[in-house]
Amino acid sequence: MDIVAFTIIVFAGSIGAGLLGSLTGLGGGVVIVPLLTVALGVDIHYAIGASLVSVIATSSGAAAAYLKEGFTNMRVGIFLEVATTTGAVLGASLATRLPGPAIEVVFGVVLLASVFLTLRPGRPDTIEGVDRGLGQRLHLDGDYPTPAGSVHYAPRRIPLGFGIMTGAGALSGLLGIGSGAVKVLALDQAMHLPFKVSTTTSNFMIGVTAAASAGIYLHRGFIQPGLTMPVMLGVLAGSLVGARLLVHAHARALRLVFAVAILALGLEMIVSGLHL
C-alpha cells in the first residue's frame, strides 16, 4: 500500500476510534490497537506505542478542562498514580518481551471484559458522608459542583482501590490502552466516589499512566513517528468531536453499538493470536 494512502486510512480510522472512545468513556486506544493490527497488519508492539502517545495527548487536553470545572480530585489522582505508574512500567516491560500473538490473545480477552463493563448498570450516585478512615487521614476527601451547590464526599476502601489501580496500570502498559474502564471501576465501585468525580479523575490519571509506559516503548524502538503522528492527531480530533456530540447523543444506543464492535474486534484478536 502507498504510504500516503496508508497515512490517510490510519488518520481516518483514528478519528473514528477517538470519536467512539470519547462517546463511551473507554478511550480511543481500545479501538485503535485492534484497528491497526487486525485491519492494517501493523505489528502490535508498534500499534501499542502509537496508541500510548495518543492517550497522552487526549488525556492532557481534557484533564485541564475538568480540573478547571472543579470535578477532578487531584489528591486522589496523584496518590493512586503511585499504583498505576508502577503497574504501567511492569506491564510495558513485560509487553516488549512477549510475542505478538500472546499480547493479541490478552488484548482480546480484555476487550471482551470491556463489553461487560460498558453494558453493566452504573451505581447510583449516592452522597457519601465523612469517612473517618484512611481517606480522611490522607486528606483525600473533596467537593464537587452540582446544580444544587457544592457536595462533599470521601473515598472508601482505599487499599482495594489501590490494588485495582495497580492492575489497571499493568493493562495500560501491556496493551497500550488508557484502561479508563478499570480506573472508573476502582474509583466508582470500589472507592465509592461520585461518578463524575470518578470519570474526570480517571481521565487525569490516564495520561500520566500512559507516559510512564510510553517511555519503555520509546526506549525499545516501538514508537515510530510516521505511524504515531496520524494516530495521535486523528484520535485527538475524534475525541474533540465526540465531546461536542455527547450532549445530544443517546448514551444507551451508543454503548450497544460500541459493545458490538468491541465484541467483534475482541474475538478477531483472539482468533488471530491463536492462529485459528
N, C-alpha and C positions, 0 to 999 in steps of 0.2 A: 504494500500500500504506500502511496506517495506520502511524504512527511507532512505536507500541507494539509492534505485530506485527513490524515490521522489526527493532526492537531485540532482541526475543526470538529471532528467527531468527538474527540476527548472533551473539548470545551463545551460542546452542546450537551453531551451526556452528563458532564459535571454540573451544568446549570440545572438539569432535571434532578440530579442527586441532591443538590443543595436545596432545591425547592421542596422536594418530598421530605428531606430531613428536617427542614425548618418547620414545615406544617405539622409534623408528627412529633417533634421534640426529640428525635433519636439521633439527629446529626447526619450530615451527608456521607460520612465515612462508611456507614452501614451499607450504602448503595454503591459508592464509588469503587470500593475494592473489588467486589464481585463483578461489577461492570467492566473494569479494566482487565481482570483475569479471565473471566468466562467469555465475554463478548469480544474483547480485543486481543486476547492472548498475551497480555503483559505478565512477566514474572511476578509472582505475588509479593516478593520482597520489595521490588520497586514500586508496586501498587500501594503497599502499606506506607512506604516512605513518602510518596506523594500525598496520600490521604492524611498523614500526620501533619504535614505542613499546612494543608487546607483547614484542618481542625483548629490549628493555632490562629490562623487568620480570621476565621468566622467567629471563634470564641472571643477574641480580643475586641472585635467591633461591638458585639452585643453586650459584653460584660460591662463596658463603660456606661452604656445607657441604663442598664438595670441597676448599677450601683448608684447612679445619679438619682434614680427614682426612689431609692431607699428600700428596695426589696432584698438585695444581696446581703448576706451575713458574712462580712469579711473575716471575723474571728473564727467562725465555724469552718469557712473555706480554707483559711491558712492552716488551722490546726489539722484538718483532715488531709491536707496536701502532703503532710509527712507520710501518711499511709499510701496515698495514690502514687506519689513520685517514687517511693521505694518499690511498690509493685510494678510501676511502669518500667523502671530500669531493669528489674529482674525479667519482666516479660519480653522486653526488647532484646536483651542479651540472649535469652532463650530462642527467640524467633530467628535471629541471624544465624543460628546454628542448626535449626531444624530444616528438614527438606520441605520444599514447597507443597507436595501432596498432603503431608501431615498437617500443615497450617490450614490448608483448604478444608480438610475434614473438621478441624476445630472451629474454623470460621462458620462453616455450615451449621454446626450444632448451635453455636451462639446465635445465628440468625433465626433458627427455629425457636429458640428460647425468647428472642425479641418479639416474635409473633405473639406469644403468650403475654408478654409484658405490655404490648401495645393494646391488646384487646381486653385485658383484665379491668374490672371496675375500679375506680380510684377510691381511696379512703376519704370519708367525709372530712372537710377542713375544720376540725374542731379547735376550739380555743384552749390552749394549754395554760395551766396556772404556773406559778413559780416553782421550779424544781430545786429542792434543797440538796441535790446530789452533786455528782461530778460536774455537770454542766454549769451550775452556778459557781462552783469553786474556780472553774476555768473562765468564768465570765463569758460564756457562750450564748447567753440569752440575748434577746433583742426585741425590736419593734418593727412592724411593717405597716404601710399605709393602707387604709380601706376607705370606702365612701363614708363610713360612719366615724372615721377617725383612726388614730394610731392604736394598734393592738399589740399587746405584749405576749411573748411566747418564750418557752425554754426547751431546749432539746433534752430528750430522754435516752436512755440506754446507749451511752457514749461508746463503751467498748465494742458493742455489737456493730454500731455504725462504722467504727474504725476498722474492724475486721473486714466488713463488706467492701469498704473503700480500698483496702489493700488488693482484694480480688479484682475490683473494677480497674485499678491501675495496671495490674498484670494483664488484663484483657486488652486494655488500650495499647500497651507496648507490644503485646504479642500479635494483635490483629490490625493495628492502625486505625482504630475507631475511637471516638470520644468516650464510649461506654457510658453515655449520658443516662440511658435507661437504668443501669445498675446503680449509678450515683443517686439518681432521683429515688430509686427504691430504698437505698440506705437512709437518705435524708427524710423522706416522707413516711415510709412504712416502719422503718426500724427506729429512727430518732424522733418521729412524730413532729417534724417541723411543718408549718403551713405549706400548702402545695406551691404557691407562688414563690415563697422563700426557697423551697427545695429546688425548683427548676432554675431559678436565677443563680443560686449559689452553685449548683451543678455546672451551669454554663461558665461561670467564673473559673471553676476548677479544671474544666476540660482542657483549656489552653495550656495551663501550667503542666498538667499531666502529659499532654502530647509533646510539649517542648522537652521534657525530661527524656522521653523515649526517642524523640527525633534525633537527638544528639548521637545516640548509639547507631542509628541507621546512617547518619551522615558520616560517621567515622568508618563504618563498614562499606561505604560507597554505594548505598542503595537509594540515595536521593539524587535524581537526575533532573537538572533544570528544564530540559526540553519537555519532560513529562509533567513535572511538578507545577510549572507556571500555568499552563492552561487548566489544570485541575484546580489549583488554588483560586484563580480568577473566576472560573465557572461556578464553583461551589459558593464562593462569596456572593456573586451576582444572584444566584438562585436563592440563597438564604435571605438576601435583602428583599427580593420579590415575594418570597414566602411570608416574611414578616408583615408585609402590607396586605397580603391576601388572607392572612389568618383571621382577621377581624370578621370577614364576611363568609368564611368557609364553614361548611358543616363538618365538625370535627369527627363525628362518628363515621360518616361516609369516607372521609379521608383515611381514617385508621383502617377501615376494612380494605380499601384499595391498596394501601401500603402493606398490610399484612399479607395479602395475596401475592404481591410482588416479592416480598421478602421470603415468603414460603417457597416460591419457585426458585429464587436465587439460592436459598439455603440448600434445597435438595440438589440443585445443579452443582453446587460447590462440593457437596459430599460425594456425589457420583463421580465428579472429576478427580477428586482426591483419591478415591478408592479405585479409579480406573475401571469402573464397571461398564 
